[in-house]
C-alpha cells in the first residue's frame, strides 16, 4: 500500500485513480490533522463488503469453507443447465 499527501493526490488525481484501479492497490492519503483516508477501487470495495457479509454468518461461512476444501479435493459436481426450462 502506498501513501501520499492530499495535495499530491489531488494534483495527480486522474493518474492516481487509474493506478488504484489498475494495480488493485489502495492508497493512503495522509492528512495534516492525522485523519488519514484510504482510497480503493469500487471493485476492491465491493469485494471487501461481500467478504464482510459472508463472514457475518458463521453457518454460511463454514459452508463456503467446506465447499472450497471439497473443490480442492476434486469433489466437483458438473450441472448441465442447458436442458432446463422455466
N, CA, C and O atoms as a GROMACS GRO file, in nm:
protein
  344
    1UNK      N    1   0.085  -0.116   0.000
    1UNK     CA    2   0.000   0.000   0.000
    1UNK      C    3   0.090   0.123   0.000
    1UNK      O    4   0.186   0.132   0.077
    2UNK      N    5   0.058   0.216  -0.086
    2UNK     CA    6   0.137   0.338  -0.093
    2UNK      C    7   0.066   0.451  -0.019
    2UNK      O    8  -0.053   0.443   0.012
    3UNK      N    9   0.141   0.554   0.009
    3UNK     CA   10   0.086   0.670   0.079
    3UNK      C   11   0.129   0.797   0.007
    3UNK      O   12   0.234   0.802  -0.057
    4UNK      N   13   0.045   0.898   0.017
    4UNK     CA   14   0.074   1.026  -0.044
    4UNK      C   15   0.004   1.135   0.037
    4UNK      O   16  -0.077   1.106   0.125
    5UNK      N   17   0.037   1.258   0.007
    5UNK     CA   18  -0.031   1.370   0.072
    5UNK      C   19  -0.159   1.402  -0.006
    5UNK      O   20  -0.173   1.364  -0.122
    6UNK      N   21  -0.248   1.473   0.058
    6UNK     CA   22  -0.373   1.510  -0.010
    6UNK      C   23  -0.347   1.602  -0.128
    6UNK      O   24  -0.410   1.588  -0.233
    7UNK      N   25  -0.254   1.695  -0.112
    7UNK     CA   26  -0.226   1.788  -0.223
    7UNK      C   27  -0.164   1.714  -0.341
    7UNK      O   28  -0.196   1.744  -0.456
    8UNK      N   29  -0.076   1.619  -0.314
    8UNK     CA   30  -0.016   1.541  -0.422
    8UNK      C   31  -0.120   1.453  -0.490
    8UNK      O   32  -0.119   1.438  -0.612
    9UNK      N   33  -0.209   1.395  -0.412
    9UNK     CA   34  -0.313   1.310  -0.469
    9UNK      C   35  -0.403   1.390  -0.562
    9UNK      O   36  -0.435   1.346  -0.672
   10UNK      N   37  -0.444   1.507  -0.518
   10UNK     CA   38  -0.532   1.592  -0.598
   10UNK      C   39  -0.460   1.641  -0.724
   10UNK      O   40  -0.518   1.646  -0.832
   11UNK      N   41  -0.333   1.677  -0.709
   11UNK     CA   42  -0.254   1.727  -0.822
   11UNK      C   43  -0.247   1.624  -0.934
   11UNK      O   44  -0.249   1.659  -1.052
   12UNK      N   45  -0.240   1.497  -0.897
   12UNK     CA   46  -0.229   1.387  -0.995
   12UNK      C   47  -0.352   1.296  -0.987
   12UNK      O   48  -0.341   1.174  -0.997
   13UNK      N   49  -0.468   1.357  -0.970
   13UNK     CA   50  -0.590   1.283  -0.941
   13UNK      C   51  -0.620   1.172  -1.042
   13UNK      O   52  -0.637   1.056  -1.003
   14UNK      N   53  -0.626   1.204  -1.170
   14UNK     CA   54  -0.661   1.105  -1.272
   14UNK      C   55  -0.561   0.990  -1.275
   14UNK      O   56  -0.601   0.873  -1.279
   15UNK      N   57  -0.433   1.020  -1.272
   15UNK     CA   58  -0.331   0.916  -1.273
   15UNK      C   59  -0.341   0.829  -1.148
   15UNK      O   60  -0.332   0.707  -1.156
   16UNK      N   61  -0.358   0.893  -1.032
   16UNK     CA   62  -0.371   0.817  -0.908
   16UNK      C   63  -0.491   0.724  -0.911
   16UNK      O   64  -0.481   0.608  -0.870
   17UNK      N   65  -0.603   0.774  -0.960
   17UNK     CA   66  -0.723   0.689  -0.971
   17UNK      C   67  -0.699   0.572  -1.067
   17UNK      O   68  -0.736   0.459  -1.037
   18UNK      N   69  -0.638   0.600  -1.180
   18UNK     CA   70  -0.607   0.493  -1.276
   18UNK      C   71  -0.514   0.389  -1.214
   18UNK      O   72  -0.536   0.269  -1.231
   19UNK      N   73  -0.412   0.434  -1.141
   19UNK     CA   74  -0.318   0.342  -1.076
   19UNK      C   75  -0.388   0.255  -0.971
   19UNK      O   76  -0.361   0.135  -0.961
   20UNK      N   77  -0.478   0.315  -0.895
   20UNK     CA   78  -0.551   0.241  -0.792
   20UNK      C   79  -0.633   0.130  -0.856
   20UNK      O   80  -0.635   0.017  -0.806
   21UNK      N   81  -0.701   0.161  -0.966
   21UNK     CA   82  -0.784   0.062  -1.033
   21UNK      C   83  -0.698  -0.046  -1.100
   21UNK      O   84  -0.725  -0.165  -1.086
   22UNK      N   85  -0.594  -0.004  -1.172
   22UNK     CA   86  -0.512  -0.098  -1.247
   22UNK      C   87  -0.429  -0.190  -1.156
   22UNK      O   88  -0.411  -0.307  -1.187
   23UNK      N   89  -0.379  -0.136  -1.046
   23UNK     CA   90  -0.292  -0.214  -0.958
   23UNK      C   91  -0.367  -0.284  -0.845
   23UNK      O   92  -0.309  -0.362  -0.771
   24UNK      N   93  -0.496  -0.256  -0.833
   24UNK     CA   94  -0.577  -0.312  -0.724
   24UNK      C   95  -0.510  -0.291  -0.590
   24UNK      O   96  -0.511  -0.378  -0.503
   25UNK      N   97  -0.451  -0.173  -0.574
   25UNK     CA   98  -0.381  -0.141  -0.450
   25UNK      C   99  -0.434  -0.009  -0.394
   25UNK      O  100  -0.436   0.093  -0.463
   26UNK      N  101  -0.477  -0.012  -0.268
   26UNK     CA  102  -0.526   0.111  -0.208
   26UNK      C  103  -0.415   0.213  -0.186
   26UNK      O  104  -0.297   0.178  -0.182
   27UNK      N  105  -0.453   0.338  -0.171
   27UNK     CA  106  -0.359   0.446  -0.142
   27UNK      C  107  -0.404   0.517  -0.015
   27UNK      O  108  -0.522   0.552  -0.001
   28UNK      N  109  -0.311   0.538   0.076
   28UNK     CA  110  -0.340   0.615   0.196
   28UNK      C  111  -0.312   0.761   0.165
   28UNK      O  112  -0.206   0.796   0.115
   29UNK      N  113  -0.410   0.845   0.195
   29UNK     CA  114  -0.390   0.989   0.180
   29UNK      C  115  -0.367   1.043   0.321
   29UNK      O  116  -0.459   1.050   0.403
   30UNK      N  117  -0.242   1.082   0.346
   30UNK     CA  118  -0.204   1.134   0.477
   30UNK      C  119  -0.247   1.280   0.487
   30UNK      O  120  -0.218   1.361   0.399
   31UNK      N  121  -0.316   1.312   0.596
   31UNK     CA  122  -0.364   1.448   0.617
   31UNK      C  123  -0.295   1.510   0.737
   31UNK      O  124  -0.254   1.438   0.829
   32UNK      N  125  -0.281   1.640   0.736
   32UNK     CA  126  -0.212   1.712   0.844
   32UNK      C  127  -0.275   1.689   0.981
   32UNK      O  128  -0.206   1.687   1.082
   33UNK      N  129  -0.408   1.671   0.983
   33UNK     CA  130  -0.476   1.654   1.111
   33UNK      C  131  -0.474   1.510   1.162
   33UNK      O  132  -0.530   1.479   1.267
   34UNK      N  133  -0.409   1.421   1.087
   34UNK     CA  134  -0.398   1.281   1.129
   34UNK      C  135  -0.517   1.195   1.091
   34UNK      O  136  -0.514   1.073   1.110
   35UNK      N  137  -0.622   1.256   1.038
   35UNK     CA  138  -0.739   1.180   0.994
   35UNK      C  139  -0.718   1.133   0.850
   35UNK      O  140  -0.776   1.187   0.757
   36UNK      N  141  -0.634   1.032   0.836
   36UNK     CA  142  -0.599   0.982   0.704
   36UNK      C  143  -0.717   0.914   0.637
   36UNK      O  144  -0.812   0.871   0.702
   37UNK      N  145  -0.709   0.904   0.505
   37UNK     CA  146  -0.814   0.844   0.424
   37UNK      C  147  -0.750   0.738   0.336
   37UNK      O  148  -0.637   0.754   0.289
   38UNK      N  149  -0.823   0.630   0.314
   38UNK     CA  150  -0.776   0.526   0.223
   38UNK      C  151  -0.867   0.525   0.102
   38UNK      O  152  -0.989   0.522   0.115
   39UNK      N  153  -0.807   0.527  -0.017
   39UNK     CA  154  -0.883   0.524  -0.142
   39UNK      C  155  -0.863   0.388  -0.207
   39UNK      O  156  -0.750   0.342  -0.226
   40UNK      N  157  -0.976   0.323  -0.240
   40UNK     CA  158  -0.971   0.193  -0.307
   40UNK      C  159  -1.063   0.198  -0.428
   40UNK      O  160  -1.152   0.283  -0.437
   41UNK      N  161  -1.042   0.107  -0.522
   41UNK     CA  162  -1.131   0.098  -0.637
   41UNK      C  163  -1.266   0.045  -0.592
   41UNK      O  164  -1.277  -0.017  -0.486
   42UNK      N  165  -1.368   0.069  -0.671
   42UNK     CA  166  -1.500   0.018  -0.637
   42UNK      C  167  -1.500  -0.134  -0.635
   42UNK      O  168  -1.567  -0.195  -0.552
   43UNK      N  169  -1.426  -0.196  -0.727
   43UNK     CA  170  -1.420  -0.343  -0.730
   43UNK      C  171  -1.363  -0.397  -0.599
   43UNK      O  172  -1.413  -0.495  -0.545
   44UNK      N  173  -1.257  -0.333  -0.548
   44UNK     CA  174  -1.197  -0.375  -0.421
   44UNK      C  175  -1.293  -0.351  -0.306
   44UNK      O  176  -1.306  -0.435  -0.217
   45UNK      N  177  -1.360  -0.238  -0.307
   45UNK     CA  178  -1.457  -0.206  -0.203
   45UNK      C  179  -1.571  -0.308  -0.202
   45UNK      O  180  -1.607  -0.360  -0.097
   46UNK      N  181  -1.626  -0.337  -0.320
   46UNK     CA  182  -1.735  -0.434  -0.331
   46UNK      C  183  -1.691  -0.571  -0.278
   46UNK      O  184  -1.767  -0.639  -0.210
   47UNK      N  185  -1.568  -0.609  -0.311
   47UNK     CA  186  -1.514  -0.736  -0.263
   47UNK      C  187  -1.504  -0.738  -0.110
   47UNK      O  188  -1.540  -0.837  -0.047
   48UNK      N  189  -1.455  -0.630  -0.052
   48UNK     CA  190  -1.445  -0.621   0.094
   48UNK      C  191  -1.582  -0.633   0.160
   48UNK      O  192  -1.598  -0.706   0.258
   49UNK      N  193  -1.680  -0.562   0.107
   49UNK     CA  194  -1.815  -0.564   0.163
   49UNK      C  195  -1.875  -0.704   0.151
   49UNK      O  196  -1.940  -0.752   0.244
   50UNK      N  197  -1.854  -0.769   0.036
   50UNK     CA  198  -1.906  -0.904   0.017
   50UNK      C  199  -1.843  -1.001   0.117
   50UNK      O  200  -1.912  -1.084   0.176
   51UNK      N  201  -1.712  -0.989   0.136
   51UNK     CA  202  -1.645  -1.077   0.233
   51UNK      C  203  -1.694  -1.052   0.375
   51UNK      O  204  -1.713  -1.147   0.451
   52UNK      N  205  -1.714  -0.928   0.411
   52UNK     CA  206  -1.768  -0.898   0.544
   52UNK      C  207  -1.906  -0.958   0.561
   52UNK      O  208  -1.936  -1.014   0.666
   53UNK      N  209  -1.988  -0.947   0.459
   53UNK     CA  210  -2.124  -1.001   0.465
   53UNK      C  211  -2.121  -1.153   0.484
   53UNK      O  212  -2.192  -1.206   0.569
   54UNK      N  213  -2.039  -1.220   0.406
   54UNK     CA  214  -2.030  -1.366   0.414
   54UNK      C  215  -1.980  -1.410   0.551
   54UNK      O  216  -2.030  -1.507   0.608
   55UNK      N  217  -1.881  -1.341   0.603
   55UNK     CA  218  -1.822  -1.380   0.732
   55UNK      C  219  -1.911  -1.348   0.852
   55UNK      O  220  -1.889  -1.400   0.960
   56UNK      N  221  -2.011  -1.263   0.834
   56UNK     CA  222  -2.101  -1.230   0.945
   56UNK      C  223  -2.186  -1.348   0.987
   56UNK      O  224  -2.225  -1.359   1.103
   57UNK      N  225  -2.216  -1.436   0.892
   57UNK     CA  226  -2.298  -1.553   0.922
   57UNK      C  227  -2.206  -1.674   0.930
   57UNK      O  228  -2.159  -1.725   0.828
   58UNK      N  229  -2.179  -1.721   1.052
   58UNK     CA  230  -2.082  -1.829   1.070
   58UNK      C  231  -2.124  -1.958   1.000
   58UNK      O  232  -2.038  -2.034   0.955
   59UNK      N  233  -2.253  -1.983   0.991
   59UNK     CA  234  -2.301  -2.104   0.922
   59UNK      C  235  -2.269  -2.097   0.772
   59UNK      O  236  -2.214  -2.192   0.716
   60UNK      N  237  -2.303  -1.986   0.710
   60UNK     CA  238  -2.275  -1.970   0.567
   60UNK      C  239  -2.125  -1.972   0.539
   60UNK      O  240  -2.080  -2.029   0.440
   61UNK      N  241  -2.048  -1.909   0.626
   61UNK     CA  242  -1.903  -1.906   0.607
   61UNK      C  243  -1.845  -2.046   0.619
   61UNK      O  244  -1.756  -2.083   0.542
   62UNK      N  245  -1.893  -2.126   0.714
   62UNK     CA  246  -1.846  -2.263   0.729
   62UNK      C  247  -1.880  -2.345   0.605
   62UNK      O  248  -1.799  -2.427   0.560
   63UNK      N  249  -2.000  -2.324   0.550
   63UNK     CA  250  -2.038  -2.395   0.427
   63UNK      C  251  -1.947  -2.356   0.311
   63UNK      O  252  -1.908  -2.440   0.231
   64UNK      N  253  -1.912  -2.228   0.302
   64UNK     CA  254  -1.823  -2.181   0.196
   64UNK      C  255  -1.686  -2.246   0.209
   64UNK      O  256  -1.630  -2.293   0.110
   65UNK      N  257  -1.631  -2.249   0.330
   65UNK     CA  258  -1.500  -2.311   0.352
   65UNK      C  259  -1.503  -2.460   0.319
   65UNK      O  260  -1.408  -2.512   0.260
   66UNK      N  261  -1.611  -2.528   0.356
   66UNK     CA  262  -1.625  -2.671   0.324
   66UNK      C  263  -1.628  -2.691   0.173
   66UNK      O  264  -1.565  -2.783   0.121
   67UNK      N  265  -1.701  -2.606   0.103
   67UNK     CA  266  -1.710  -2.616  -0.044
   67UNK      C  267  -1.574  -2.594  -0.109
   67UNK      O  268  -1.540  -2.663  -0.206
   68UNK      N  269  -1.499  -2.499  -0.057
   68UNK     CA  270  -1.365  -2.473  -0.112
   68UNK      C  271  -1.276  -2.595  -0.093
   68UNK      O  272  -1.205  -2.634  -0.185
   69UNK      N  273  -1.279  -2.655   0.025
   69UNK     CA  274  -1.198  -2.775   0.051
   69UNK      C  275  -1.241  -2.890  -0.039
   69UNK      O  276  -1.156  -2.963  -0.090
   70UNK      N  277  -1.370  -2.907  -0.059
   70UNK     CA  278  -1.419  -3.013  -0.147
   70UNK      C  279  -1.372  -2.989  -0.290
   70UNK      O  280  -1.333  -3.083  -0.359
   71UNK      N  281  -1.375  -2.866  -0.335
   71UNK     CA  282  -1.329  -2.834  -0.471
   71UNK      C  283  -1.180  -2.863  -0.485
   71UNK      O  284  -1.137  -2.918  -0.586
   72UNK      N  285  -1.101  -2.826  -0.384
   72UNK     CA  286  -0.957  -2.854  -0.387
   72UNK      C  287  -0.931  -3.004  -0.390
   72UNK      O  288  -0.832  -3.047  -0.449
   73UNK      N  289  -1.018  -3.083  -0.328
   73UNK     CA  290  -1.002  -3.228  -0.324
   73UNK      C  291  -1.059  -3.295  -0.450
   73UNK      O  292  -1.055  -3.417  -0.462
   74UNK      N  293  -1.111  -3.216  -0.542
   74UNK     CA  294  -1.163  -3.270  -0.667
   74UNK      C  295  -1.306  -3.319  -0.658
   74UNK      O  296  -1.354  -3.384  -0.751
   75UNK      N  297  -1.374  -3.291  -0.551
   75UNK     CA  298  -1.514  -3.333  -0.534
   75UNK      C  299  -1.605  -3.228  -0.596
   75UNK      O  300  -1.671  -3.151  -0.525
   76UNK      N  301  -1.608  -3.226  -0.728
   76UNK     CA  302  -1.686  -3.127  -0.800
   76UNK      C  303  -1.806  -3.193  -0.867
   76UNK      O  304  -1.798  -3.308  -0.909
   77UNK      N  305  -1.913  -3.121  -0.877
   77UNK     CA  306  -2.033  -3.167  -0.946
   77UNK      C  307  -2.056  -3.074  -1.065
   77UNK      O  308  -2.059  -2.952  -1.048
   78UNK      N  309  -2.072  -3.131  -1.183
   78UNK     CA  310  -2.098  -3.053  -1.303
   78UNK      C  311  -2.247  -3.058  -1.332
   78UNK      O  312  -2.305  -3.166  -1.345
   79UNK      N  313  -2.308  -2.944  -1.342
   79UNK     CA  314  -2.450  -2.936  -1.372
   79UNK      C  315  -2.469  -2.892  -1.515
   79UNK      O  316  -2.401  -2.801  -1.563
   80UNK      N  317  -2.562  -2.958  -1.583
   80UNK     CA  318  -2.598  -2.919  -1.720
   80UNK      C  319  -2.730  -2.846  -1.712
   80UNK      O  320  -2.836  -2.907  -1.701
   81UNK      N  321  -2.724  -2.714  -1.719
   81UNK     CA  322  -2.846  -2.636  -1.706
   81UNK      C  323  -2.906  -2.602  -1.842
   81UNK      O  324  -3.007  -2.531  -1.849
   82UNK      N  325  -2.846  -2.649  -1.948
   82UNK     CA  326  -2.894  -2.619  -2.082
   82UNK      C  327  -3.030  -2.679  -2.113
   82UNK      O  328  -3.101  -2.627  -2.200
   83UNK      N  329  -3.069  -2.786  -2.045
   83UNK     CA  330  -3.195  -2.853  -2.072
   83UNK      C  331  -3.308  -2.805  -1.983
   83UNK      O  332  -3.421  -2.852  -1.997
   84UNK      N  333  -3.283  -2.713  -1.892
   84UNK     CA  334  -3.386  -2.667  -1.801
   84UNK      C  335  -3.474  -2.563  -1.869
   84UNK      O  336  -3.428  -2.482  -1.950
   85UNK      N  337  -3.602  -2.567  -1.834
   85UNK     CA  338  -3.698  -2.470  -1.885
   85UNK      C  339  -3.769  -2.406  -1.769
   85UNK      O  340  -3.785  -2.468  -1.664
   86UNK      N  341  -3.813  -2.280  -1.786
   86UNK     CA  342  -3.887  -2.210  -1.680
   86UNK      C  343  -4.026  -2.265  -1.663
   86UNK      O  344  -4.102  -2.218  -1.578
   0.00000   0.00000   0.00000
